[in-house]
């Protein structure tokens, strides 16, 4: 393929990928509801639920779209899952750390499976921009607690 066509082909492929998300129920593109605020939530887990490991976690997003890390398109971001962690006001000014308690989904993933030992865990989803920085105002789920048997 001609090297000068690669950026165009990538841009077109990404546009098709992003456009396909709006029909999945997992994400709605920017501007789908002019006055509606973005909302991120857990699709399949509820606060106080008892589950078995491995735990599948489905991420929901409304009135925003998913884009991989490094792709800076207005109205898009990508998920971060916080496990037994939270972000202070100061933390929200910087890239979300990447460790066992702050899991990045920079390829645009909308689900994961966690192998968790028995116990109680707090979970929260935080949407980050192209550089993993939380939005201002933050686009985040409520923190839920699950118990793994």
N, C-alpha and C positions, 0 to 999 in steps of 0.2 A: 504494500500500500504506500502511496506517496506520503512522505513525512508531513507535508503541508496540510494534508487532509485529516491527520489524526486528531488535532484539537476539535475540529468541526464534528468528526464522527463521535468523539467522546461526548461532546456537548449534546448532540442529538440523542445519543444513547441514554445519557443522564436525564434529559428532558422526558423521554419516554418512560424511564424508570420512575421518576418523580410523579409523573402524570398518572401512572398506573396505581399509585398508592391511594389516590383519592377514592377509588372505587372499592377498596378493601375493607373499609370500616376501621382500619387501624390508623389512618391519617386522612385529614382533609386539607387540601391545599390552602395557601394563604388567600384571603379574600373570599373564601367560601361563605362566610357570614361576616359581613363588614364590621358589625358591632360586637360579635362574639369574641370572648377572650379565649386564648389557647388553654387547653385542659389536658393534663397528662394523668393517667390512672392505671391501676392494675385491672386487667380484664377478668382474670380467672381466680384471683385471690381476694379474700375479704378479711377485714380486721378481726382478729380473734380466732381465725380458722385453724384447725388442726389438720396437718398434712403428713404424707409419708415422703421420704427421700428416695429417689431424686425428685426435686420440686421443679416443675415447669412453671415459668413465669412469663405471662403474655403482657406486653406493654401496649396501652391504648393512648391515642393522641387525637385530639380534635382541634380544628381551626388552626392548624400549623401543618407543616410537612417535614418529612425526614430527609436529611441529606448527610452523606458521610462526613466525618471530620475532615477539615481542610477545604471543604467546599463552602464558600461564603455566598449564599443566596438569601436575600431577605425572606423572612417567613419560614425559615427552615432551621433545624437543629438535629441533634442526635441524643440518644438516651444514655444516662448514667444510673446505675443501681447502687444505692447506698445500703449496706448491710451493717446493722448495729453502729451506725455513724450518722453524723449530722454536719451541716455546714454553718459556721458562724457567719455573721455579717461580713467580717474581714475575709473569710475563706471565699465568699461569693465574688470577690473582686479579682480572683485569680483562677487559673485552670484547676479543675477538679483533680485531686491526686489520683494516681492509678495504683491501687493495691488491693488486697483481699477484701477490704471494706468499701472500696469505691471502684466499681467495675464499669469500664468504658465499653460502649457499643458503637465505636467510631466507624464501623463499616455500614452503619444504618440498620443494624439488626433490630427486630421488634419482639424478640423473645429469647429466652435462655433456659437452660436446665441447670439447676444447682444441686450439687451433692453435699447436703448439709447433715451434720451429726445431730442426733436427738437434742432438743433444747428449744429455747424461745429466742426468736429473732425479730428485730425491727427492720422493715424494708421501706425504702422511699425511692421514687424515681425523680430525677432532676434532668431537665433538658438543657444541654449545653450548645454553645455556638460552634462555629468551625474550629475554634481554638480550645474547646472544652471548658469555656467560661460560662457559668450560669447567666441567664438573661436577667435584665433589670427592667421591669419587675420579674422575679423568678417564675419560671414555668415548672412547677413541681407538683407531685402527688401529695396527698396526705400520707403521713407515716402510718403504716399498718404493722401489727404484731401478728406473727404466725408461730405456731408450735409445731415442731417436727417430732413425730413419734419415733 
